[in-house]
Every structure is written in C-alpha cells, then in structure tokens.
Amino acid sequence: MNLSEEFWENKYKTNKTGWDLGEVSPPLKAYFDQLEDKKIKILIPGGGNSYEAEYLFKNDFKNVFVVDVSKAPLENLKKRIPDFPSSQLIHANFFDLENTFDLIIEQTFFCAINPSLREQYALKMKQLLPKKGKLVGLLFDAKLNENHPPFGGSKKEYLEYFQPYFSVDIFKECYNSYPNRVGMELFIKLEKSF
C-alpha cells in the first residue's frame, strides 16, 4: 500500500478528507487551554489542515511546527493564517525529520500511516523528543479499515509500541470527543522516559 505524497495530495484535491473536523478537536483544545508555557516547541506531524496549529498560533504559541507529506494542507493553513511562519510549515516525510520538540501532538496521523510503520513511528517519536518531552493526542480505539486509512487498533496493541520508550501518564477512553468520534478515541499523554 503506497500512501505517497501523490495519494494524499489527491485526497485534498478531490475533497476526500473525512478525517478533517474543520475545527480544533475538543480534547486537544481542552489540553491546549491548560498549557502555561507558550514558548514550548510543538510539532504536529501529518498535520493536514491543522486547525490545532491555527488554534495554538492564535493563542500566542508561536513555536508551532506542522509537517505534512502533502503541500495542499500546508498551503491551506497559510491561507487561513498569513502570519504563520512559512519556515514552520514543513513539506516533508515525518520520518525524515531531525529536529527536537518539547511536545508532539498526535491527531489522526498515527492512523493514517501504514500500520507496518507503527513501531518505527514510536521510535521516531522517541528520537524527536528530549527526556521528559511529551507525546499527547488521540488514537482511534476501533477496528477500522484494513486496506486504506484510517487504520484502527486497540489500546493493548498501541501500548506495545510505546511502552519501550515512554512512561504512560494518560492512556484512556476520551471523555470529550468530537460527536462523530464518541467511544472511538483514546486520549494519550506519554512522556519520554530516558
């Protein structure tokens, strides 16, 4: 299964973006609203149209980076927020990143990549975070598609990928999901343990 730049670019061109809520995800908004240090360096991988980046930027978090393999959503974000620094909109494959970030936000990216890359995803997250760095976000807790994204899974499966590198602060059913995702999401807050 080739989830290439062309695959994702085509999704945006044909408006087949069923994962796109059109607004910041309620659980992530609630998490962002309690963050106090607005200087932290935040990454949103596979950010898509990234309403999360927009929300953070408009709330004075200026050190927000979005990486996506497709140009279209990065251009969409720039159209919505012309002041968003172009240097923080990274057109690249997430697995090629080499920077470090204090906080990485997971929102539909994990379930969009080929499931064969999940172990590599967890390792890459470890590499991109300093000790005590956090991976926070949402994972689908449902059996979804097998031959195209979004790919689902379970808490038990996901923990196998993350526990070697992270201590688990929160990993439970989300209580404030977007209406069409109620009962299908896990909220995670993981801290790099070494």
N, C-alpha and C positions, 0 to 999 in steps of 0.2 A: 504494500500500500504506500503510494508516494504522496505524502502530504507536503508538497513542494510550495514554493512561493507562488507558482502559477495556479495551483489548486486553490490557495487562499485568496489570491488576487481575484480569481474568477467568482468566488463566493461574494466578495464585496461588489463586483461589477454587476452581478445578477441579483443582488439584494437577497441572497440566501444566508441570512445572518440571524437565524433563530435564537442563537445564544445571547444576542445583543439586547439588553434590557432597555436601552435608551436613557438610562439614568444610573446613578451610582447604586450599587447593590446595598440594600438596607443593612445587612450585617456588617459590611465593610464601612459604611457611613458611621454606624454606631462605634466601631473600633476607632476610626479616624478621629471622631469627636472627643475621644478621651486621651488622645496623644498630646503631650505637652511640649515636647522638643520639636520645634518647627524647622530645625536645621538638619535633622537626620537625612541621610541619603537613602532614598527609596527607589526600588526598582519594581516595575510592573511588567513581567515578561509575557509575551504573546498578548500584549495589552489591547489589541483590537482598537475600537473607537475610544476606549479608555475614559469612560465617564468618571472612573475613580481618580485618574490623573487630573482631570479637569476640576473635580471637587477639591482635591488636595491643593492644587495650584491656587484656586480661588480663595482658599482658606490659609494662605500665606506659607504653604510648604513649597519652597522654591527649588528644592534639591530633589526633584522627582524625575525619574528617567523611565521611558517606555521603550521596550524593544519589541519589534514585530518583524516577521519574515516578509510581510506584505507592506507595500508602500501606501496603499489606499487608506487604511485606517489612521496612519500617522498623518497623512495629508488632511483627513477629516478633522482630526484633533487640532491641527494647526489652523484650519479654517475657523473652528469654533473659538479658539483662543490664540489670536495672532501673536500675543506676547509670550507664548510658551517658547522657551529657548529651543531653537532647531537642533542645537548640539545635544539636547537631552531626548530627542526623538531618534532612536537608533534603528536604522533599517538593517537588520542582521538576523542571523540564526542565533537564538538564545544560547545554544551550546558552544558558540564561538566567543562569547563574552569573556573578558578577562578582568574587569573592574571588581571592586568590592563595594558592598552596600550594607547599611545598618539594618535595613528592613526590606524584605521582598514580599510583595502582595500576590497571592495566588487567586486568580479569578478566571475560571474556565480554560486556563492554559494546559494544566495537567491532563485534563480530559480530552484535549484537542490533539495532543501528540500521540504518535503511535504507541500503544501500550508496551511494546518491546523496549521503549526508551525510558520507562519509568524508573528503573534502577539508576540509569545514567542521570536522569533528572534530579534525583535525590542527592547524588554525588556532586553534581554541578551546583546545586543549592549550597551544599556544604562549602564548596570552593569559593563561592561568591560572597559568603558571609564571614565576618570576623567572629572570634569567640564571643558568645553572648548575643550574636546577631540573630534576628528573628525572621521566620517564615510564617506568615499569617494569611489566612484566607479561607476559601471554600473549596470543597471537593464533593463531587457527586457521590451520594451513597445510594446507588441504584444500579440495576443491571440495565444498561442502555444498549448501544449498538455494538456490533462485533466487526463490521466491515467499513465503517466510516464514523467520524467524530459526530457527537461527543461519545467517548468511551466511558463506561461506568466502572464501578468496582465497589469494594467494601472497606470498612474500617480495618478489618483484620488484614486484608491484602496490603493496604496503604502503610500500615504500621511496620510491616516487614521491610519496606523501602526506607522509611525514615528513622526507625529506632537505632540503626547503627551509627548515625551521625548527630541526632538531635535528642534533647530531652523534651518530653511532651508536657506542655503546660495545659493546653486545652485540645481535646480531640473528641468532640461530641456532636450529637444532632443539633442542628442550628434551630434556634427558637424564633428567629425573626427574619426568615427567608422571604424573598420576593414571592407574591402569591402563587405563581405557577411552579414554584420550586419547593413549596412546603412539603416536609417529610422526605426530601430527596437530597438534602445537603448536610455535610459535616462542616462545622467551623473548626479550624485548626489554628493553634498558636504553638509553634515549635521554636526551641532555642538551640542554637549550635552549642554542643556540649564540650567540644575540645578544639 
